[in-house]
Amino acid sequence: MPKPLQTPSLKALRAFEVAGRLLNQRKAADVLCVTPSALSHQIRALEEYLGLALFIRLPKGLKLTAAGSKLLPQLTLAFDGIDQAIDSLQQDQRNKILTVSMLSTFAMRWFIPRLYRFRLLHPDIEVRISTSIELVDFNKEDIDCAIRSGQGTWRGTQSLRLLDEQFAPVCSPALISSEQPLSTPQQLSKHTLLHSKLRPNDWQTWLTSVDLPNLKGAQQLEFETRNFAIAAAIRGLGIAIIDPLLVEEELKDSRLIQPFKHTMPSSRAYYLVWPENRPPSPELSAFRSWLLSEVGIAETV
């Protein structure tokens, strides 16, 4: 029975290849993070395996023998191929990460509850959420795309309209009583109005739309984000002005109610935004298609 084919160890081949390129044992040892003695041992083991001398040892360095000169370029080519193959796999893995910037309230209240459906469709794509109130500088930040509220006109970007934004007051049903009714917008003056510091004009805009531009609440509470204002409304601390889209679950299970029928359309909308000077990656294209299906829009882009 023939003996199985054996090949020299990869460490020995790598040791020879690096030493052959540098022709300096100490430098080669530093590159490979081994001692010069260990490097020498690996090269000698390779020479014993081949039955050939690969180097002539000189006082100040190394010189390739004829056999070493023949073997070196082939090994260099082989190791370059290995490095390229590994780099390609790592690049593929990096490309499957999609980083999306959005406001924290939108992320927590609309996006994250739906994200599992994207994961079911694309388990190989990792979506990373970056929350920020600032517009994304795609030339400086490692961000693939963003979801933003606005007019859809951001310099240097392409945008896709996803959802129209609206405003309506919401509150806990426990807040309304015979002592503090809330059947007309005028009665808001008897209640605490909850504001978001990041959206300071939302209440004024809605009140103007119902011809009450000068109405003031009995008290005002201001929070850093709309998410905090929503949490306060659920706890009965007052009435928040919010896009009903962001409190769908709370409205369904009656933790919040809309006391008035009037929901004011906004001039703003939610957009998917990505850099215009960069073609969409396969990951971004998949993400865009999924978003369109979530909001019920047929893809035309």
PyMOL commands that set and color helices and strands:
alter all, ss='L'
color gray80, all
select helices_A, chain A and resi 10-22+25-32+36-50+66-95+104-121+173-175+185-190+202-209+226-234+244-252+282-295
alter helices_A, ss='H'
color red, helices_A
select strands_A, chain A and resi 55-58+61-64+97-102+126-131+145-150+157-170+192-196+219-223+239-242+264-275
alter strands_A, ss='S'
color yellow, strands_A
deselect
rebuild
show_as cartoon
